[in-house]
């Protein structure tokens, strides 16, 4: 049975969840054997984890931990790498008894260890590329754990089919490669049962991770789109777990991603990570745009790092393209088998200029476009006829589909047409190799190729150009003249839609959909001077050799450690259900305001000041009708009736609205437009809290605001008596935010010599006189009371937005300046659990009104007691 803590998450999959009865293993059975390849790490790890649950608070003084000021050492921690498949090859023995295992030397997961400290233990969690009977799963798992430090996740066959072949390959993979399911044959339509299987599979992976997890010491590194739901499962169980994620595929633009029915669930799950990695800034930018448009979360850049503030946690964004394993390639280059293969190919293509393509056979690799561009090059540049040869290696992929069959047919037809038109004795212009080549065979083709052409219409990273560059650099006697021969050379034509394109500045970048320009690029690549080819090759080789897979993994783990340093310095707790679950991380001194504690101090005080924001505090921000209801008015009057209280509404709204709404409140004070206008009771005249009476700056600011309003659909200007406010909450989120930043700079430049300040707020840009703030209002009210011999001994201040932070900061400073009684009970309270200068929070406006009602009841109770005492003190008439 699954633990109760996961019930809400799996229940999101509405449908048949009979698969919930599946477990991760079975009874005893056959054994595992054959741990060839690399030796396993020496350190043995525990098979079971420590007690599950939220981490206990660690001792702040413990040196070397993430809670102390002493930097933690990665060497003392362990890394758990989680991916869809383990970096292990698994085969049934010929006699049918047991299994043989060896490392998959081509697996990126295996190579990333090269960038980690030597004594850092690495544990792998993933599935096997084999169907292991349930009776043998326990023995296979134990063998993999003992010999390879691998923990297999065994998925039931029907779950695997719906998870991998269903949701991963029919929904996520096409969408992430910019294919929308306009018809049932074009991409995969969303299938709720496949999503359920995806969630269940991620749950099963999480169980395997938890079995071996030490939550205080381990780092978790999750890889690729198969496990997008996994962070939510792990974060729900361990609030302070250190989790990283890296996406090895493209991430689509928000316009495409928003079509996914479970878009919010996946985004929220990823935001349960501490660091999210992408190959390129484009992919990261698309993810950030999705977070902004769909979740309303904006990113910030500070000292070169990009981060998202998600309920007090900073989720880091890492942009780092993966590299190749230089050590492995350089070792393979020296294999004697490679030398004779190169000699054979040179003989086969003697006197020819070889252009090479190495791609998986799928619909996004653009092989058909490459063949058409090569045909165009032969037509427009006849000098390459009988000389230039395109060798296309098409690695077959599992699966198929109508789209792939159509593209294969188109490629075959194009090749037949080109070869029929341009072939001559001893010359075949297009050579298609429809089989998977060994790494040595592939390297031989790299070595003899003058240029590699990659025309994928959408791809993740694509390391083919990197491998080609290393092979051209490292093969002895490449040009037939020994080690002291001429400088190495290579040329690349790459699609601008692949992840490695930004890193290869010397490559000729093309839009593969434009056949003519791709053909010209192919011609240019082989027609360039030898010196130009050499210079471009040297530039590329310097980059590829220094930015290898070890550099990538070392950089990622370093940033993951940095992103997790504050985990144990903050109070963390989980809230929300299902994929809405998130961890709120706040300062240790930040806590929820309880009614009992404040009522006690309220009753014991003699001079009280209550300062209340309006929008978002007394009425919800989401409501359209902002007029206070009868309950709010009644509470205000009850608080004002207590002679010990001074109650103020401190708002950014104009005085006319506030005056009208609170006209029934005789003794309520109002500070309008952030305190520019102020009055203590309804019958008093409005006071100006700023000496600025010249508003000529409005004539300068308004034309600028009008300019941006006309250009930004959905925006508008609010004109107050003392301020101008530009609102963009109804505009396109990305464009509105961009325009707000541009306007801020524009206004600051135009109004540089005016006595005003320009500030950005929650979807607003505001221009107001200098010195006007809610903090100034708080100081004036408390100072006035002190001058009138009514020094406050109880202060309650509640607000919800950025302008209220000035008030929280102001009353804290007032305490230090002795404007109030030293024993004053000070309650600065923000609405919502979020980082704030306040020390307390209430969840929402309902909490605020309930708390204020409790204070009002306490006032009435105190008045009743005082009246009763007064009655008992009256002498008997006798």
C-alpha positions, 0 to 999 in steps of 0.5 A, a space after each residue: 500500500 502507498 503511504 497516506 502522504 501521497 494520496 492527494 497527489 495521485 487522486 488528481 488523476 481522475 479515472 481508473 487508479 486500480 494500478 495503485 495496487 502495484 508495488 516496486 518488487 516481488 518475491 525471491 528468485 534468480 540472481 544477477 551477475 557480471 559487473 563489467 566496466 568501471 569499478 563501483 564506488 568503495 563506500 557502502 550505503 544503507 539500504 533503508 533510510 532514516 525515519 521518514 517525515 519532516 527533518 528535525 531542526 539541526 543544531 545551528 552550531 554544527 560545523 560543516 553543515 548547511 546550517 553553519 557559516 562554515 561552507 559544507 563540503 560536497 565530499 561529505 555528501 552523497 548524490 542520488 541521480 534519478 533518471 528514467 533508465 539506469 546507466 547499466 546494460 542488462 541481458 538474460 544469460 544464454 542459459 536462461 539462469 539469471 542476468 548479466 550486467 555491465 555499465 552503459 559506457 555511452 550513458 551521460 549519467 555515468 559520465 557526469 561522475 567525472 566532475 564530482 569529488 573522488 570520494 563523493 558517493 553516487 547512487 543511481 535510481 531508474 528503470 532497466 531496459 529489460 522485463 525482469 519477472 517479479 520473482 527475480 526482481 529482489 535478487 536483481 535489485 540486490 545485485 545492482 545495488 551491491 555491484 553498481 550502486 544502482 536501485 532499479 524501479 520496476 514498473 508494471 508493463 501496463 503502467 510502463 506502456 501508458 507512462 513511457 510510450 503513452 504520455 512521455 512519447 505521445 504527449 510531452 515529447 511532441 509538445 516539447 518539440 513544438 508539435 501540437 496534436 491538431 489531429 489524432 494522427 498528428 502528435 498525441 491528444 491528451 489522454 487522462 489515463 496516460 497522465 494517471 500512469 505518468 503520475 503513478 510511475 513518478 510515484 514508484 520512482 519516488 518510493 525507490 528514492 525514499 528507500 535509500 534516502 538520507 534526507 539530511 545528507 543527500 543531494 537529489 539530481 533528477 533528469 529529463 521530462 520523464 520525471 517532471 512530477 517526481 519533485 512534488 512527491 519528494 518535497 511533500 515527504 521531506 520539506 528541506 530535501 535538496 533537489 535539482 532537475 535538468 531538462 535535456 530536451 527543449 522547453 516550448 514557448 508559453 504559447 504552445 505549453 499553455 495548450 497542455 491540460 496539466 500545465 500548472 501541475 507540471 510547473 508547480 512540481 518543477 518549482 518544488 526543486 531548488 535548481 532547474 537546469 536548461 541547455 540554453 537561455 531560450 529554453 530557460 526563457 520559455 520556462 520563466 515566461 510560463 511561470 509568469 503567464 500561468 502562475 504569476 511568478 516573476 524572476 529576478 536576476 542578481 549577481 549573474 544568477 536567475 531565481 524565482 521567489 516561490 513562497 519564500 524559497 528561491 528556485 534557481 535557474 541554471 543555464 549550462 549546455 552539456 558537453 561530451 566525455 573527452 577522456 572516453 573519446 580520446 581513448 577511442 581515437 587511439 583504438 587500432 580498429 579506428 585506423 584501418 576503418 579510416 583507411 577504408 573510408 578514405 579509399 572509398 571516397 578518394 578524391 571526394 569531399 564528404 559532407 556528413 549527417 548523423 541523426 536518429 531517424 525521427 520527424 524532428 531531425 530534418 534529414 529530408 530538408 538536408 537531402 533537399 538542400 544538398 540537391 539544391 547545392 549540386 544544381 546551383 554549384 555544378 562544380 560539386 557534381 562528381 565531387 561532393 558526397 553526402 553521407 547520411 547515417 540514420 540511426 533507426 529508432 524504436 516505434 514508428 507512426 504515420 508521420 515517420 513513415 511519410 518522412 522516410 518515404 520522402 527521404 528515399 524518394 529524394 535520394 533515388 531522384 538525386 542519385 538517378 540524376 547526378 550519379 556517374 561511374 564511381 560517383 554516388 552523390 547521396 549515401 544513406 546508411 540505415 543502421 546503427 553504427 558502433 562508436 568506432 565506425 561513427 568516429 571513422 566517418 567523422 574523421 574523413 568528413 570535411 563538414 558535418 551538417 545538422 538540420 534538425 528542426 527542433 532538438 535538445 542539445 545534439 552533441 554530434 558537432 562536438 564529437 566531430 570536432 574532437 575526432 578531427 582534432 585528435 586522430 593521428 596522421 589525419 592529413 596523411 602527414 604525421 603528427 607534425 603535419 598541417 593544422 587541423 580543420 573542420 566545418 559545421 553547418 548547424 540548425 539554429 533550432 538545436 541546443 549546441 548552436 549558441 555555443 558554436 560561434 564559428 559554425 554556419 547557422 541556418 534555418 533548415 526550413 529555408 532550402 536555398 540558404 541551407 544549400 548556400 551554407 553547405 557550399 560555403 562550408 566546403 569552399 572556405 579557405 583552408 586557413 579559415 577552416 583551421 581558425 574555426 576548428 581551433 576556436 571550436 576545439 578550445 570550447 568543446 575541450 574545456 566545456 566537457 561533461 565533467 565541467 557541466 556536472 561540476 558547475 551544476 552541483 556547485 550551483 545546487 549546493 549554493 541554492 540549498 545553503 539556506 535550507 536549515 536556516 529558515 522555518 519550512 512547512 508544507 501547504 496545499 494539496 496534490 500538485 498545489 503542494 509547496 513548501 513555504 520557507 520563512 525567517 525563523 522569527 516569522 510566525 502566524 498571529 494568534 488571536 489568543 496572544 494578541 487579545 491578551 496584550 490588547 486587554 492589558 494595554 491602555 493606549 492603542 494604535 491600530 493601522 490598517 491597509 484597505 485593499 487586500 487587507 479588509 477586502 480581497 484583492 480579487 473582488 471587483 466591488 471594493 466597497 466595504 460590507 456591513 461587517 467591516 463597517 461594524 467592526 471599525 465602529 466597535 474598535 473606534 468606540 473604545 476610547 483607548 483606541 486610535 484606529 486609522 485606515 492607511 491606504 493608497 486610495 484617493 480620499 473621496 472613495 475612502 471618505 464615502 465608504 467610511 462615512 458611517 464611522 464617526 471616529 475612524 481616522 483615514 490616511 489617503 494616498 499613502 498619507 498625503 491626505 490625513 484626518 483623525 475623525 470624520 468631522 475634522 478637516 483633511 490635513 496635508 502631510 507634505 509641503 509640496 503644493 506644486 504639481 507641475 511635474 504631473 504635466 511632465 509625467 502624464 504624456 509619458 504615461 499616455 504614450 505607454 498606455 496607448 502602446 499597451 493594451 489593457 493598461 490605464 492611468 489612475 489620476 489622484 490628487 497627489 499622484 499618478 498611477 499606471 496600472 497594467 494588471 489587465 495587460 499581457 503579463 510579459 509585455 505589461 511587465 516589460 513596459 513597466 520597466 521601460 516606463 520606470 526608467 523613462 519617468 526617472 529620467 524625465 523627472 530627475 530634477 523634480 521633488 517626486 519619487 517613481 516606484 514600481 509596485 504590484 502591477 503598477 508604476 506610481 509617481 508621488 511626492 517625495 516623503 510621502 509613505 505609510 511609514 511617515 503616517 505611522 510615525 506622525 500618528 504615534 508622535 502626536 499621541 506622545 506629544 499629547 501624553 497618550 504614548 502608545 503601549 499597543 501597536 497593531 499594523 496590518 497590510 499586504 503589499 509593498 507599500 505596507 513594508 514602509 509602515 512595518 519598517 517605520 514602526 520598528 524604527 519608532 521602537 528604537 527611537 523611544 517614540 512609544 512606551 518601551 514595553 509596547 506590544 508591537 504587532 506588524 502583520 502582513 497578509 499572506 505567507 510571504 517574505 516580509 519585514 513584518 514578524 507576523 502574518 495572517 493567511 487572508 482577509 477573513 483571518 484579518 476580520 476574524 482577528 479584528 472582530 475578536 479585538 472588538 469583542 474584547 473591547 466590549 467585554 472590557 467596557 462591560 466589566 468596567 461598567 459593572 465595577 462602576 455600578 458596584 462602587 455606587 453607595 447603597 441609597 440607604 
